Amino acid sequence: RHSDNDAFFRGNRRSPWYIVSFGMIGASLSGVTFVSVPGMVRGIDMTYMQTCFGFFIGYLIIAHVLLPLYYRLNLTSIYTYLGDRIGKHAYKTGASFFLLSKIIGAAARLYLVCLILQHYVFDAFHIPFAATVIGIVLLIWLYTRRSGIRTIVWTDSLQTLCLLLALGLILYEVSGQLDLDFPGLVTCHPGKMSTAVSLFLTTGTANRTFFKQFFSGISYTIVMTGLDQDMMQKNLSCKNLREAQKNMYCYGISFVPVNFLFLSLGILLLLFASQLNIPLPAAGDEILPLFAAEGHLGFAVLIFFTIGIIAAAFSSADSALTALTTSFCIDIAGISHLSGKEAERRRKLVHFCISVLFIGFILLFKAVNNKSVIDAIYTIASYTYGPLLGLFAFGLFTPMRPRDRFVPYIAIASPLLCYAIDRLVFTSTGYQFGYEMLMFNGFLTFMGLTCLSIKTKNYGNTQCRICSK
């Protein structure tokens, strides 16, 4: 019933916070996460939970630092803040880095989900891969084209419900196959795995210590949620700041047990494989699809798996498509000054073009068909979020104003320098940077901005502090 740009971009600021909170669980768990997290257990035990604990602290920081700023400035695109605080070049740089990161990352994630579905489900019906991709993107375009975020708030909730039901039913089926009751589920662990130890202590490697994982979880949450138009757009559709903060509290709390259930499923699958001597694939991402597709757990699990991975893929891809449309329209095309009908027409055109671009990227990934290339794409997407962290941290916590025209060069140089340092350190010492590279990337951007800044008491149209003093 509402198809104007305000409904598409901000949901008319009428979204119920509890619906937004529930839907964000599915949006943050992409289809890749659905199959990857259970497979993590074999390599790193339950230590991913250390990162999840950091996530919760990150959500609290977003609720009390970033959300008050966004609501006070009445933002539609969060990157508008960079233009007011630093300058036009910083604004365009921040928005461009988001667009690059999101379209590459979202298309790569959707490609991997399409690949899994094609291999384990649609190949049996002789459906071509291109038809699978076009069908999925077409469906997402159809239900997001009119009302955008106003629609997604509700569809994400439905998709999250399907995802969690699928997870619960798979857990039930697997535990039934193992003849485990609830106390057995709590105490079981295969071989060397000790849930209590791996949750809170280190695994004995330099790459995965508790504090390293924990603080990396905080920084990743701030960047991938708080500085990401995709996730923040849902929060900004709430009626007011207080409701948006309640949404963030509830979402932050619920995200921890959901990931714990995914890891628990991984433990049960490894236990099941060890009891029946089932050979496991080398890649952890293929463990759950293997059990689902090859009939080890029954036909019902294949159905639940298909529903769960489609729900996870749709809930992350639809919000990415909407956020990309919003950011391009507001930050790059600048349609805010246009009349209502003309702005709506251009928004629909951008939305359609980005959908076509999604299809093009996915088919390109398929043509390349090289896992190392896909891994490189993920690496590029993760590196490009570092400058956003540095830009926002500089704007929020310093009284200085950098020379705006140099900001794009700093933002480009920082991830390149991070990559060079990562290769040099690995070659010299064998140490592999992990999640902490994001913090280091943001730090380099921050220091570059500081070196090219002048101290001033005038912050321009907006203050850099959260308070209104």
Secondary structure, DSSP 8 states (H G I E B T S, - for coil): ---SHHHHHHGGG-B-HHHHHHHHHHHHS-HHHHHHHHHHHHHHTTTHHHHHHHHHHHHHHIIIIIHHHHHHTT-SSTTHHHHHHT-HHHHHHHHHHHHHHHHHHHHHHHHHHHHHHHHHTGGGGT--HHHHHHHHHHHHHHHHTTTTHHHHHHHHHHHHHHHHHHHHHHHHHHHHHTT--HHHHHH---TT--HHHHHHS--SSTT--HHHHHHHHHHHHIIIIIT-HHHHHHHTTBSSHHHHHHHHHHHHHHHHHHHHHHHHHHHHHHHHHHHHT----SSGGGHHHHHHHTTTT-HHHHHHHHHHHHHHHHHHHHHHHHHHHHHIIIIIS-GGGS-HHHHHHHHHHHHHHHHHHHHHHHHHHHHH--HHHHHHHHHHHHHTTHHHHHHHHHHHH-SEEE-GGGHHHHHHHHHHHHHHHHHHHHHHH-----THHHHHHHHHHHHHHHHTEEE-S--TTS-SSSS--
